[in-house]
Amino acid sequence: MFYTKFRAIMDTKDNSFQQVQGVPIVLTGSATDMSDFKLSPFRAFTGGFPTAIVPRFLLRKYWYPRVPTNGDGTAKYAPYGLRKIEAVLIREFGEQTVAVAHPSNLEKFVGPETKVIGVSSMEPAGTGFVSRTYTSLVGFGGEPVAAAEFRDLITKPILRKWGAKIVLGGSGAWQIHNSKLQKKYRIDCIVMGEGEKTAVKIFRKALNGEELPRVVETEPPNPKEISCIVNPSIFGTVEITRGCGRGCKFCSPMMRKRYSFPLEHILKEVELNAKNGTRMIILAGEDIFLYRCNNKFLPNREAVVELINSIASVPGVEFIQPAHAALAPVVYDPEIVEEIGPVLREKSYWVTDKTRHSSVEVGIETGSIRLVKKYMPGKMLPYKPEE
Ligand code: SF4
């Protein structure tokens, strides 16, 4: 595999190995998105800090160093969303047609044969809640680090050198659209929403040299057709559920149909990550207790316990980090935490005073019945707001 991909990107006719021919589809992300922040998912939130605090050349070296590379120069780890798109593109167009690279390695993959560069984004304009919260808390320093890194990436001359189309996707793509930065950043197409189904159409058009739509709102994929990733993700991220359904007025996962991935699908991705040395597994989803819950939001203790125990027993999994959890399911069934708690503690990355403790992010919660009814009508399910 290494040899064939290497041939695909280098001109070997004169044996000079000088001229990069380019891979037809190159996928990348900014320096902050393409780092594991030294294996600390919470440190990654500091991408929302203002740039004036520490010079970025120091941050790149010591705070968010680039992910390691494979022998052919591709990125060993990449954001999970980018890996999902990579998987569907490889399935459709073949492995030799797609390369995922850190921004500092783009020169090795972008050449005259490159037709399209897909850029993943999380916080490209610094207008998400993380950046806004941190910049206002810190109170000075202007542009968030993540936005500055995105600007550095999107203005790199190599992106435009051979006339490849630039397609922007990822959870932060809306920021560029809303901030009216598409023209300034010379982005051909912004893709917003779940990408699996629509990405193939957009990238096929780009490969054929056809015009791309300026902005695309995606069609949701059939969950049963969502591919497993085929290369490891940063933080060993695996998706356990997609969508939510609790109905908060301010939330985009709310728009997606709730779906729990089958255990075999999840374990396949866990095994791939663990085998490739991610050490950590992040369980991506809006609330771990939504995993195979019923349609009245009653948590499914057996399923959650089986999920955690199965992942914990995969060789190579040192740490398990659930991304999010709501409080109402814990009130409904405290035993669920009693059962998974010891395993999560044992597999926790966090140690304070020589004691391991597990953590999870809880979203916005409130004790105000008025606010719950007005903005988060399903947040407390399976209870009523008054309860
Ligand atoms: S509970 Fe969280 S993920 Fe679900 S709709 Fe509300 S804010 Fe969104």
Residues whose N, C-alpha, C, O or C-beta is under 5 A from the ligand:
A	BS01	SF4	C244 G245 R246 G247 C248 C251 P253 M254 E286 G363
